[in-house]
Amino acid sequence: MTKEQIQQLRALRPEAISLFREDYTYKAYDTDAQTIYSVLMNRPMERLGNIAEVIIKKSDLESTIRKLVRAGKKIAIHENLVRPR
């Protein structure tokens, strides 16, 4: 996904943490990644240039969402319907 696509999708639900599905993982970027990292503190924070990124395995998604919701966060999951060429 491009940065513009991510920003457009995040604008649809600005109050929620946006998770983007990519194969068997879910990714959060920028401020959403920082929020997840600060709530969980056990997810690796990766940097792609100047973009913060958190990767959540599909097997960890349910427990991660549960922890975020308990912390008062809202979650929006975005499916990748078309693969970029």
N, C-alpha and C positions, 0 to 999 in steps of 0.2 A: 504494500500500500504506500501511496505517496503521502507526504506530509499534508498536502492540501486535502486529500481524501479523509485522512484522520481528523483534521480540523472540522471538516464538513459534518462528519458523523458525530463527533463530540458535541457540535453545536445543537444537534437534535435533542440531546438530553444533558444540558450543561451541569445539572445538579448531581449527575451520576458518574461513577467511575466507569470508563469505557474499556471493555475487554474485546480484543479483536481475535477471532479464531483463525489460526493458521495451521492446517493439518491437525496434529495431535497436541497442539499447545494453544494457549491463549496469551496474548501480549497486551501490555498496557504501556503507554508512552507518556513522556514529559511529566506533568503534574500528577496525572493518575498513577504513574509508576512510583513517584515519590510518596504519594499517599499510601499506596499499598505497602511499600517498603517500611514506612513509618509505623503502620498499624501492625504488620506481621513481624518485621525485623528478622525473619528467617528466609527471605527470598533473595536470591542474588540480584543485585542491581548492576545492570550492564550499561555501557555507554556506546552508542553508535555515533561517533563524532560528538556533537553537542546535545544529542537526544538521549534522555534517560529511558531505559527500557527494563521492564520486569517480565519474565517468562514464567508462566504457570503451566505445569503439565496437566493434561486432561485428567489424569488420575488424582490430582490434588485440587481440582477445581471446586468440588462440592465443599470440602473443608475450608478452602480459602474464602469462598463466598460466605459461608456461615460465619467465619470470624469477622469479615468486613461488615456484614449486616449487624452483627452484635455490637460492633463499634459505631453503629449509626450511619453507615454508608449505604448509598443506593448503587446498584450495579446495572449497567446496560451491556449486553453481549451482542456483538456485531459479527455476523457470518460473512465470510468471503465467498460470494456467489459466483464471481467471475475471476479467473486467474489472470493477472497481468501478463502481457507478452513481452 
